[in-house]
Amino acid sequence: MKSQIIRLAVCVFLIFQVINSFGQNTTIKAVVNEEAPVYNNPIKKGAKPNFLTNHIITIAEGDTVYLINYNKTLKSFAIAYNGKEGYLSEDYVDDTPEIILFKEMLNPEPEYNPMPATLEETLKFGLLKIGMNMLEVTELVGNPKDRSNYISDRDSYESWTYIHKGKYYNLDFKNSRLTNIFKSDWDY
């Protein structure tokens, strides 16, 4: 019982420190759990670098890095190490309560908002247009019910699913730009 209270107190203390430090150029120290490559662009562990991604340095197992930011989609941290900045896959850093909180605070789960009642009018009057970026789409029709993504050597693809009045709508993106709008003809 006493050890549980101590653990809880430590967690509360860490949460308090992380929350207090946000807005003050927050960085969190982390120890690399195995030899790790650092790149100039985010990349998943084991992924083959593309023509835009260059290897900057390799960090030895056990070395300390500073986590600056977190990319949830690519599961990588922006880091600082020995005066250099780059991207490191999250797989090279063990999740501690402080790091888990850091990731969640920087990338909270979006709250699902069903499409507005005016969705059909949005489509009918052409307000939702091919070429819009993800932020513009979200501002117009809200957060999707579901997201799926795929990253190739050169491009990133994402598909968003909305449900409105019993119909499914899929919005497809390539490199964060809307490329396709599909409405199902079946009721669900």
N, C-alpha and C positions, 0 to 999 in steps of 0.2 A: 504494500500500500504506500509506504513512504517513498519507494523508488518511482512509483507512478506519479506521485505528486511532484517529485523533483523533475521528472521528464516533462510533465505538463508545464511547470514553471519555466524550464529551459525553452520549450516551444513558444510559450507566450512571449518570453523575452526576445527570442529571435524574430518573431512576427512583429513585435513592437519596433525593433531596430530596423527591419526592412521597410516597414510602413513609414517610419520617421525619416528614412533616408531618401525616399522617393521624391523626385523633384529637385534633388541636389546632386545631379549627375551620378546616379547610383551605379556602383560597381560592387560585385560580390566576388570574393576569392574562392577559387575552386582548384582542386588537385586533379591533374590528369591521371587517369587510371591505366593507361598504356601509351606507348609511343604513338603520337598523333600528328598527322599533317594539318597544316593551317593553310587556307586558300584565300584568295582575294574576293571570292564570291561564296555565298552559302552553298554547301554540298552535303548530301547524305553520306554516311559512312559506307564505304565500299563502292560508291558510285564512281563511274568513269568521268574524270573532268572533261568539260567540253572546251571549245576554242576560246570561250570567254573567261575560263577559270584557270588561274595560275597558282602553282604551289609556292608559298612564300617561305615557310620554315617548317621544321619538324620539332615538336616538343617532346622531351624525354618523359618517360613514365615517372610520376611522383613530383614533377615540377608544378608550381603554382601559376595559375593564370587569373586574370581579372575578367569576369563576365560583364559585358557592357549592355547587351541586348539579346533578345531571343526571337528567332523566326520559327513560329509554330509549324508552318507548312513544310519547311525544309528541315525541321528538327535540328537546328544549328544555332550556336551562340556567336555573336560578335564578341571578340575577345581582344584584350591587350596583353602583350607578353614581351618583355625586354625591349620596350620602346616601339614595338611594331603592333599593328592592328590587323585583324583578319577574321576568318570564320572557321569554327571548329564544330564538328558534328557533336550532338549531345551525347552520343554513345561513348565518348571519351571522358565524360565527367559523370561521377556517381551522383544520383539524386539524394541530396540531403534535404531536411525540412526547409532550410533556408533557400536552396536552389529551386525546389518545387514551388515555393511561394513566389520567388522571383519570376519564374516562368508564367505562373498564373496571373500575377499582377500585370505583367507586360502584355499578356495575350488572354484576356478573360474570354470565356465561352460567350459568344453572342447570344442574346436572348432571342428565341424564335418569335417572330412576328408574322402572323399570316398576311398574305398579300392584301392590300387595301381593297375595299369594295369596288374601287374604280379601276381594277386591273383590266377588265375588258375594254374600258374606255381608254386606258393607257395604251393598250395595243391598237385599238381601233383608230385612235387619233395620232398614232405614230410617235408617242412620247418616248417609248422604249425603242432605241435604235441600235442597229448593228454598229460596232465601233466604240460604243460607250465603255468607260472603264468600270471596274467593279464598284468603286465608291459611288459613282453616279447611279448605277443600277440599284444599289442598296438604298440610296436616298429616295429613289423613285418608288420601289416596290417592297422595301423591307428586307430583313434577313431570310435566307432560304430555310426550308424544313430540313434539307439534307444537302451535303456537299461531298463531291468526290474529286480527286485530282490525280494527275499523272504528269511526270516530268521526264522529258526525253533529253537527249544530248543537247538540243538547241532550244527547245520550247517547253513551256509549262501549259498544261491544259486543266481546266476545272469545269465541272458541271454542277449547276445548282438546280435543286428541285423545289418547286412550290406547289401547294395544293390550294385551289380556289374553286369554291362552288362545286366540289366533287370532281374537278378536272385536274390533271397533272400538267404542270408546265416545266419544261427543262430549258434552262438558259446555259449555253455553252460558251466558254471563254478560252481564248488562246493568248498567252502572254498578257493576261489581265484585261483583255479587250473582248467585248461581246461579239461572238461570231455566228450564233444560231439561236433562234427562239422556236421551241417545239411545243405544241399544245396537243395533248392526247385527245382522241375522239371518243374515248370510253369513259363512262362514269365509274368512279371508285367509291 
